[in-house]
Structure formats: structure tokens, C-alpha cells
Amino acid sequence: MAVDTHRIRIETQGNSQVIDLTGAVAQALGRGGIQNGAVTVFVIGSTAGVTTTEFEPGLAESDLKEAMEKLAPEGGSYEHEKTWNDDNGHSHVRASLVGPSLTVPLVDGRLTLGRWQQIVLLDFDTRPRRREIVVQVLGE
């Protein structure tokens, strides 16, 4: 068994921005030597999440944002905001619902994703951020 660890750094705009990470993850895996195993994609921070979806404008720019607004409204009342005197309580709740990581099987050097399935970062914070994504592969 071997472990390869890679880091992806990107600038985000926040406000429920959805970013396709699939190409960057595949590129990182190409620099490693593992061909078969499990790939974990993890975002560092508590106001962003990682999942899979079909990365297309209707979902990325509208549907996911509308769904998150229903679940954790930006204008809602959050104890986090009262405690810290800030404006991103909804960001933390949304990130907790999505989760910070995702595991994808790696088979013969390729991510095992469906035809319309991409790995995406959802940045829920209320301001631009510099995000770091850790891509770790366990396998052979």
C-alpha cells in the first residue's frame, strides 16, 4: 500500500460559488504513482464543501444555490453570528450539510465517475477566499 498526497490551491468568490475540481484532481493524480485505490478530496475550512454533481449552469449557478437558500437562508438568525459578530452563520450550516470531503475509487489511473458526474467545491462563505484542497490517494 502507498499514499500520495497532493494540494490544490484556488481563489474563490464565495456566496455559494460552485467550482469544478475534476480536471485539477485528475491532473494531481497524474503526478503520482498510484493506479488503483481510493481518492479522498478534502477542503480545508468550515465554510466550504465537496461533493459530486453534474457541473452545468442550471445546477451550478441556480438550483444548488436555491436549495441551499431554502435549507439555510442567508438572512436567517444564527447564534454563530451573534457570538462572533459576523455574517456567515449560514455558510457554516451549509458547509456542514454538504461535508468537507468525498471519496472516489481510482481504477487503472482514472477516477471512477459517471458521464455527467464531476467533483465540485461549493464555497459558501460571504467573501472571496483562498482555498486549499487536499487530494490523498491510498492504494497501489
Buried (B, 14 or more C-beta within 10 A) or exposed (E): EEEBEBEBEBEBEBBBBBBBBBEBBBEBBEEBEBBEBEBBBBBEBBBBBBBBBEBEEEBBEEBBBEBBBEEBEBEEEBEBBEEEEEBBBBBBBBBBBBEBBBEBEBEEEEBEBEEEBBBBBBBBBBEEBEBEBBBBBBBE
